[in-house]
Amino acid sequence: MEKVVNLCKRRGFVYPGSEIYGGLGSSLDYGPLGVELKRNVKEAWWREIVTGRDDVVGLDAAVIMHPRVWEASGHLAGFTDPLVDCKSCKQRFRADQVAGTRCPECGGELTEARQFNLMFKTFVGPVEDTAHVAYLRPETAQSMFVNFRNVLETSRLKLPFGIGQIGRSFRNEITPGNFLFRTREFEQMELEFFVRPGEDEQWYDYWRHARFEWYVRLGIARDRLRLRPHAGDELAHYAKGCVDVEYAFPFGWSELEGIANRTDFDLKRHSEYSGKDLTYFDEERRERYFPYVIEPAAGADRSTLAFLVDAYDEDEVEGEARIVLRLHPRLAPYKAAVFPLLRKDGQPERARRIYDTLRRHFPVDYDQAGSIGRRYRRQDEVGTPFGITVDHDTMKDGTVTLRDRDAMTQVRLPEDRLVEELVARIERP
Ligand code: ATP
């Protein structure tokens, strides 16, 4: 884990947030390469869940919603963690994360557990009174339920159909940590898939399988992933069933995504609290009912961390140690890097021309500093899957070498076939 964190800082994937002011507990900033990686993770999700399907549409809703939303959803009353304080060192812990009754830091006595609501509270407008209290959303899901009727009326979707959203959520976590794994603001990638009651079990099966396979297809080793069903006493108040996709992080198996059968709980509650009818009329069955909801809820930051950790590798090339991120080409921040072998004979100009052409299609890096071996190493370390070298022969016959980060093979091909070849390799199944 430490190696990944160091690499992230050194190469500009992730920086400690507000670092020049000493940082702010577990707030993190994505740097130039990190922002590309995370965008690619979100893009892969969006393509798979929203634009790649004809039964799902997207949404991008406001972070601050009407406070009644959180009454209806149950968050105001129940979105809490049990909190204990150490009477000696004053540190705070989640009661369910400390074993015994003594402080894990100093051994001091702990207070009784009290419930702490994880929602960030704020005020809308200039008046700071109870009538103006609002919350930063702790999940994106509720805006999909609140917009259920809007989507139904403005699209021609029929059950089963889904609404997908990627967006920021906020939770005032008592003990954030483990780098990107648990922070107080993070991005979620959530799908609310509305189905006929009675067909919920089959869709629940479908989605947990589909979501597991998504991580595998994007390169995570199957044996470092598992599906863990929730025990009865672990289930949220609204859920009939829930299973977590977990990854074997260096700090232990931990949740990447939860897939829950939320039943008709949310639509019913919002109907009740808003007074608006959120039922669905099933023309085929000639009946009106509240659809059931299957929810795959993933975290963009947690999956980015899993992709990074899983891709991290160290091996040896020509007697030299190298660090390599074996990221799936679709996730890699740069898809390729272009190098002139020599800094003379017109090679840099030729390489820059190729770089400019490729850059119109996907993110590409250009590097002419240092030995070619060192330049390859620099790209391996940030996961760039392909290296393109312009050399003496390029100047004669217009061919370049294409090096593969993982297989370490090199092939020669005409430069005008590069785009096509790279697209095929990036999109590999
Ligand atoms: P945990 O038990 O780890 O607190 P959770 O079960 O409360 O997570 P959900 O409410 O199911 O999480 O949220 C769905 C997804 O959102 C999680 O699987 C995770 O990927 C992401 N997520 C939730 N909380 C955080 C956080 N504090 N930091 C980063 N990602 C988060």
Residues whose N, C-alpha, C, O or C-beta is under 5 A from the ligand:
A	BS01	ATP	E173 L180 F181 R182 T183 F186 Q188 E255 L256 E257 G258 A297 A298 G299 D301 R302
